[in-house]
Amino acid sequence: MAIALISGTHRPDSYTRRVALYLARKLEEQGHLYHFIDFQTLPRDFLFSDLFGARSATFESIIYMLQKCSVWIWVVPEYNGGFPGVVKVFIDALPREVFRGRLAALVGVSDGRFGNLRGLDHLSQVLAYCGMQVLPYRAHLMHIQSRWQESQGEPDAAYARELATLLAQVEGGIRAAGD
């Protein structure tokens, strides 16, 4: 089963993207097929085109990739106590049937002290409304700038364990779906 790994910000050089790339390495090590959805590569005008059905070729390919993935791992930063608007616009631009029956795993990234707790709660509600099953375990990576080991391209040991727990939950969800 394929996994969608979503880096949920279009901010250049973000910790969100670093965490997503770290998770990509871990998925590769575990032998999982994944598709990396990087919001930095979204069509610049997708708010005005893809949101209202005039699909761009780039967004069509994203929809096609997502349809092949039974699990979506969302890595989402905290913006003003919530999740970025680009995440909501992305969700709104997707056809509803793309969400149904898929599993969502959530990772919150922030430099604050709650690891995007409120943002992931809200995102969980939105995704459940769209028909996804959201894993109850969420990785909350707070104070990410001081917990990221830049030279190794990975989080400190405690956050590495938290992300390993999330990936184990994803693995369990994949096995359960296959039963």
C-alpha positions as CSV (number, residue, x, y, z in Angstrom):
1,M,0.0,0.0,0.0
2,A,1.3,3.4,-0.9
3,I,1.5,6.3,1.6
4,A,1.1,10.0,0.9
5,L,3.6,12.1,2.9
6,I,2.3,15.7,2.9
7,S,4.5,18.6,3.8
8,G,1.8,21.1,4.8
9,T,3.4,24.5,4.2
10,H,4.6,26.4,1.2
11,R,7.1,28.3,3.4
12,P,10.7,27.9,2.0
13,D,13.3,26.1,4.2
14,S,10.7,25.1,6.8
15,Y,11.1,22.7,9.7
16,T,7.9,21.1,8.5
17,R,9.6,20.1,5.3
18,R,12.7,18.8,7.2
19,V,10.5,16.6,9.4
20,A,8.6,15.3,6.3
21,L,11.9,14.5,4.6
22,Y,13.1,12.7,7.8
23,L,9.9,10.7,7.7
24,A,10.5,9.9,4.0
25,R,13.9,8.4,5.0
26,K,12.2,6.3,7.7
27,L,9.5,5.1,5.3
28,E,12.2,4.1,2.8
29,E,14.1,2.2,5.5
30,Q,10.9,0.3,6.3
31,G,10.4,-0.6,2.7
32,H,7.2,1.5,2.2
33,L,6.2,3.0,-1.1
34,Y,5.4,6.7,-0.6
35,H,4.5,9.8,-2.6
36,F,5.9,13.1,-1.3
37,I,3.5,16.0,-1.7
38,D,5.4,19.2,-1.1
39,F,3.2,22.3,-0.9
40,Q,6.2,24.3,-2.3
41,T,5.4,22.7,-5.6
42,L,1.7,23.4,-5.7
43,P,0.6,25.4,-8.8
44,R,0.8,29.1,-7.9
45,D,-2.7,29.8,-9.0
46,F,-4.4,26.6,-7.6
47,L,-6.6,28.8,-5.3
48,F,-8.3,30.3,-8.3
49,S,-8.2,27.3,-10.8
50,D,-8.2,24.0,-9.0
51,L,-10.5,25.1,-6.3
52,F,-13.3,25.6,-8.8
53,G,-12.8,22.6,-11.1
54,A,-10.5,24.0,-13.8
55,R,-7.8,21.4,-13.0
56,S,-4.2,22.1,-13.8
57,A,-2.1,19.1,-15.0
58,T,0.1,19.4,-11.8
59,F,-2.9,19.2,-9.5
60,E,-4.4,16.4,-11.5
61,S,-1.2,14.4,-10.9
62,I,-1.5,15.1,-7.2
63,I,-5.1,13.8,-7.1
64,Y,-4.0,10.7,-9.0
65,M,-1.2,10.1,-6.5
66,L,-3.5,10.6,-3.5
67,Q,-6.0,8.1,-5.0
68,K,-3.3,5.5,-4.9
69,C,-2.5,6.0,-1.3
70,S,-4.4,4.4,1.5
71,V,-2.6,6.3,4.3
72,W,-1.8,10.0,4.3
73,I,0.8,11.4,6.8
74,W,0.2,15.1,7.3
75,V,3.1,17.1,8.6
76,V,1.6,20.5,9.5
77,P,3.1,23.6,11.2
78,E,1.3,25.8,13.6
79,Y,0.2,29.1,12.2
80,N,-1.5,31.5,14.6
81,G,-2.8,28.7,16.8
82,G,-4.1,26.6,13.9
83,F,-3.0,25.1,10.7
84,P,-1.9,27.0,7.6
85,G,-4.6,28.3,5.2
86,V,-2.9,26.6,2.3
87,V,-3.8,23.2,4.0
88,K,-7.5,24.1,4.0
89,V,-7.4,25.4,0.4
90,F,-5.6,22.2,-0.6
91,I,-8.3,20.1,1.1
92,D,-11.1,22.2,-0.4
93,A,-9.6,21.7,-3.9
94,L,-9.6,17.9,-3.7
95,P,-12.7,15.9,-4.8
96,R,-14.4,14.5,-1.7
97,E,-14.1,10.9,-2.8
98,V,-10.3,11.1,-2.6
99,F,-10.6,11.2,1.3
100,R,-13.1,8.4,1.9
101,G,-11.9,5.3,3.5
102,R,-8.3,6.5,3.9
103,L,-6.3,6.7,7.1
104,A,-4.7,10.0,8.3
105,A,-1.7,10.3,10.6
106,L,-0.9,13.8,11.9
107,V,2.4,15.4,12.9
108,G,2.3,18.9,14.4
109,V,5.4,21.1,14.2
110,S,5.9,24.4,16.1
111,D,8.5,26.5,17.8
112,G,5.9,27.1,20.5
113,R,5.2,24.8,23.5
114,F,2.2,22.8,22.3
115,G,3.4,21.3,19.0
116,N,0.3,22.5,17.1
117,L,-2.1,20.9,19.4
118,R,-5.1,23.1,18.5
119,G,-4.2,23.0,14.8
120,L,-4.1,19.2,14.7
121,D,-7.4,19.0,16.6
122,H,-9.1,21.2,14.0
123,L,-7.4,19.4,11.1
124,S,-8.5,16.1,12.6
125,Q,-12.1,17.3,12.6
126,V,-11.9,18.6,9.0
127,L,-10.4,15.3,7.7
128,A,-13.0,13.2,9.6
129,Y,-15.7,15.3,8.1
130,C,-14.3,14.5,4.7
131,G,-14.4,10.8,5.4
132,M,-10.9,9.9,6.6
133,Q,-10.2,7.8,9.6
134,V,-7.8,9.8,11.7
135,L,-5.4,8.0,14.0
136,P,-5.8,9.0,17.6
137,Y,-2.0,9.2,18.2
138,R,-0.5,12.4,17.0
139,A,3.1,13.5,17.1
140,H,3.4,17.0,18.6
141,L,6.9,18.4,18.0
142,M,7.2,21.6,20.0
143,H,10.2,23.8,20.3
144,I,11.3,22.2,17.0
145,Q,14.2,24.6,16.3
146,S,16.0,23.7,19.5
147,R,15.2,20.0,19.1
148,W,16.4,19.6,15.5
149,Q,19.9,18.3,14.9
150,E,20.8,20.1,11.7
151,S,24.0,18.3,11.0
152,Q,22.3,15.0,11.0
153,G,19.1,16.1,9.4
154,E,16.9,14.7,12.1
155,P,15.2,15.4,15.4
156,D,16.7,14.6,18.8
157,A,16.3,11.2,20.2
158,A,13.0,11.9,22.0
159,Y,11.3,13.2,18.9
160,A,12.8,10.4,16.8
161,R,11.0,8.0,19.2
162,E,7.8,10.0,19.0
163,L,7.9,9.8,15.2
164,A,8.7,6.1,15.4
165,T,5.6,5.6,17.5
166,L,3.6,7.4,14.9
167,L,5.0,5.2,12.1
168,A,4.2,2.1,14.2
169,Q,0.6,3.3,14.5
170,V,0.5,3.8,10.7
171,E,1.9,0.3,10.2
172,G,-0.8,-1.1,12.5
173,G,-3.4,0.8,10.6
174,I,-2.1,-0.6,7.3
175,R,-2.2,-4.2,8.7
176,A,-5.7,-3.7,10.1
177,A,-6.9,-2.4,6.7
178,G,-5.4,-5.4,5.0
179,D,-7.3,-7.9,7.3
